[in-house]
């Protein structure tokens, strides 16, 4: 897909994936790029020169009409979300993100948008298929019969159906990527919305800097996940958006690790060994989740391939540089 002469809108551009995608679109020579987020500009993870940056609440339909005006492509990453601690304790806020996607779809339909990308999540998958740490990788079909993550997962699954029906009924071409635990530099690493790789990097850096030399782990550490490096996520987005694939696709690494193994990796990068304190009452999510990449390989002869060790090392370096940076006065 040739993007250079199209107006492209990135919603949620002040967030982690949206900020990286905006940079990637600039590198693809997109000349007319509009970036939108509800956060004040000072709180955006990345701000890029030469981009029309707007601070608007996309739960409001009139704001959505403003941002999609004249647009050829719309990417929707805007959502009230975070790591498992946030998701499990803010179900209503997560559900309210349905307003964003609904109003963006309506506005995009009315504005004649050519193509719409919705950032979905592996949280849409049926919980009964994720009860064991030795999980069978999740195929796209495993979202049904529906029993997604309460709150956040239901919103994502409902919004996927909205995209499907806007495509069927109104001809709005929609593409849906189901992300599996995307991580990397320029993301949240504290404050309660961070995901496991960033949280563990932060905890190890803190433990290394103090005398306690211990780390709290949520759950028993045996729960398993796959983690997708941001560069792989971006490649998957571009492939899917430029394709004729109308069904939801996993965009996730298939490298399965336990949380204990993730801590091992971060400790190895930091050159420390910490005492582990398991908080069994903390949110830990499902026991196991992994991405089956059969379908994305069949379409593109590609799947995420950045080794976890490589991606976490880059993430750790970036987080450490921020945490240990001198405080400006």
Buried (B, 14 or more C-beta within 10 A) or exposed (E): EEBEEBBBBBBBBBBBBBBBBBBBBBEBEBEBBBBBBBEEEEEBBBBBEEBEBBBBBBBBBEBBBBBBBEBBBBBBBBBBBBBBBBBBEBBEBBBBBBBBBBBBBBBBBBBEBEBBBBBBBBBBBBBEBBEEBEBEBBBBEBBEEBBBBBBBBBBBBBBBEBBBEBBEEEEBBBBBBBBBBBBBBBBBBBEEBBBBBBBBBBBBBEBBEEEEEEBEBBBBBBBBBBBBBBBBBBBBBBBBBBEEBBEBBBBBBBBBBBBBBBBBBBBEBBEBEBEEEBEEEEBBBBBBBBBBBEBBEEBBEEBBBBEBEEBBBBBBEBBBEEBEEEEEE
